[in-house]
């Protein structure tokens, strides 16, 4: 299978300097080019070029400063807000992706090149914390049909159980899709094929960190949604850019992660 081309969002967020600028903007407030250049250590012209890319792609907003004295107003930059994004569905997707990308990048970089002790478990726990209840990437959980309408042991009971699993799979697939993994589900085999990795270069160098974070992220989504499915393992690079997330079905109560 030919290697997929990177999406425009992936190209925009591939530059570490743009991710740094976006992370500062996500902390809130409006900032001048000079302030952002000082915070990142970049030259002002370089900072201005990166900001122009973030604005053009819908991640940031550029507005003139409100002045009460004479003089040309300075341009201020802030992160694109949900109110901005609601007027543009594409911008809403970009906003969600940027929040997720920055959060994942911070987790990956914080463990990259450092001795974390039991690396895989530490990385998996870090990924789980992002999507577990209260995490910055906690998924939205769709309500299930009223359980009172299902007769225990009746013909609809199997359908209710499958609905719970489908809700887990739908949430996980949606989450992986928003993060840029290009997922493809195989419900019968309880596998999700991942045809693109937004962190490919890091994953090739440190799969123990990157893939474990992604496995933990999947675990958090499945547990937050609730149901019998759990993330079992992630098989990296079964193809050039193809990984496989394997799930399992548990009939026992889930243990705390």
N, C-alpha and C positions, 0 to 999 in steps of 0.2 A: 504494500500500500504506500503511495507516495506521501512524503512528509507534508502535513497540512501547513498552509501559510499562516503566519501570525496575524491575528486580527488587529485592526487599528488601535484598539484599547491596549492590547498586549505590547504593541510597539511604543505607545505613549508611556506606559508604565514600566517599560524595560530599562529605562535610564534611572540609575540610583539617585541622581540629583533631583529628578522630577518627583520621585517618591519621597525624598526628604522634604522638598518644598510642600508637597501635598500633605504630608504628616503635620507640618507646622500649621498649615491653613486649617486642618481638621481640628486643631486645638481651639479654634474660635478666634473671632476678632478680624479686623481688617488691617492689612500690613502694606507698607510701601516697599518698593523694590529695594531700597537701601537697607531697610530693616531685615528683609528676607535674605539679602546677600550677606549681611553681617552674621545672621544666624546660621547660615550654611557654609560660609567661607568661600562662596563663589564670587566671581567678578560680577559687577552689576549688569554688564551687557549679557553675560551668560545667563544670569538669573532672569533677565527680561525675556530672553529667547525661550527658556523653559516655561515661564509663566504664560507666554503667548500660546504655546502648545497646549498647556492645561486649559486655558480659556477656550481655545478653538475646539477642543474635544469635549467641552462641557463639564470639566471637573472643577473649574474655578470661575469666578466672576470678577470682572474689572469695572470699577466705578470711579468717577471723579470725586475727590474730597470736597465736602461741603465747607466753603470758606466764607468768613464774614469780613475779610479784608481784601484789598486789591491784590492781584497777582494770579498767575496761572495755577489752577488747583493741581495738586499731586494726584496721581492715579493710585487707588487702593485696590488690593486684591484680597478676596475672601473665598472660602470654599463654597461651591454650589450647594444650596440648601434644598431640602425636600420641596419647599414652595417653588423654587426655581424649576426643579425637576418635574413637578406635577404638570407644568405647562408643556413639557416635552417628554414623551415616554422614552425616547432614546436617551435623553439626559438622565432620567431616573435609573435606567439600567447602568449607565456609566457611573452614577453616584454610588449605587450598591456595589458595583465591581471595585471601585476605587477604595471604598472603606474596607472591603474584604481583602484586597490586594495588599494594602498598607499593613493591616493587622497580621496577615500571614507572613509578610516580609519581615516584620519586626520579630516574630517568633523564630523564623528560620535563621535570620542573621544573628540573633542573640545566642544561638547554640552552635553556630557554624565556626569550626576551628577551635572550639573550647572543649575541655574534658568535662563531660556532664555526668561522669560516673556511668551508671547503666544507661547509655545514650538512647537506645531505642525506647525504653520505658519513659525516660524523661521527655523525649520529643513527643511521644504519643500522648502523654498527659498534657503537654502544652497545647497540642492540637485539640484535644478533647475540651479543654477549658474554653476555647473560642466558641464552640457550638453548644456546649452544655447549658442548662438553664442559667441565665444571668450573664452568659458570655457575650462578647461584642458581636458575634455572628450567630446568635441564637435564632433558629428558624421559627417562622410563623407556623403554628400548628392549626390545621384545619379541623373543625369539629367533626366527630363521627355521627352517623345516624343514631337516633334515640335507641339505646339498648333495650328499652321497655317494649319495643316493637318486635324484638327477636325472642322466640320461644327457645329456652335452653334445651339443647339436644334435638331441636326441631329441624326441618329442612332448611331454614334460613340461617341456622347457626354457623354452617360452613361458610356461607356468603359473608356473614359478619366478620368471621376470622380473616377471610381473604381481604375484606375491606380495610382491616387494620394494617395488614401487610402492605397493601397497595398505598395506603396513606404514608407509611414509612418510606416506601420506594419512591413515591412521587416527590416527597420532601427532599430525599437524598439526591435524587436525579436533578431536581431544580437547583439545589444548592451547588452541586458540582458543575452544573451548566453555567450558573452565574459566575463561578470562579474561573471559568475558561477551560475546563477539562474535556469538553466535547464528549459527554458520557453516552454510552449505548447500553441499555438494559437487556439482560437475559433473565427474566423472572423465573423461568423454570429451573435454571441452573443456579439461581441466586448469585449471579455475577453482574458486575457493571464494568464494561470495557471503557477505559479512559484513553482517548485517542490523541490527547494533547496535554502537555504539562506546562503550566505557566511558569514553572521554576525549573525548566529542563536542565540548564547548565549546573545549577546547584545540585539537582537530583543526580546527575551523572557523577559528580565528584563526591557527594556525601548522601547516598541513598538511605543510609541508616538514620540520618536526621530528617531529611525531607519527606521520605515515604512514610516514616513513622508519624510525623506531624499530620500528614494527610489521612492516615489510618485513624488517628485519634479524632480528627475532625469529623470523619464519617461516623465514628462511634458516638460522638456527642449528638449529632443530628438524629441518629436512630433512637437513642435513649430519650432525647428531649421530646420527640414525637410520641414515643411509647409504642410497644408492641413486641412480638416475639423475635424480630430480626436484630442481629448484632453483627458488627464488622469483625470478620475472622482474621483475614490477612490481606496484604496488598502485594501482589507479585509484580515487581518492577521490570520494565524492559523485556517483556515477552516478544516485543517487536522493537523496531527502531525508536518509535515514540509511543509505544502501545503498552499500557500497564493494565492489570486486571485486579479489581477490588472484589474479593470473595466474601460473601455473607454467610451466616448460618442461622438456622431457626432453632430457638431454644424454647422448651416447654416449661423450664424452671424459672422462678422469679429471678430477675436480673440483680446481680450483686452491685453494690455501689462501686463506681469507678474510682 
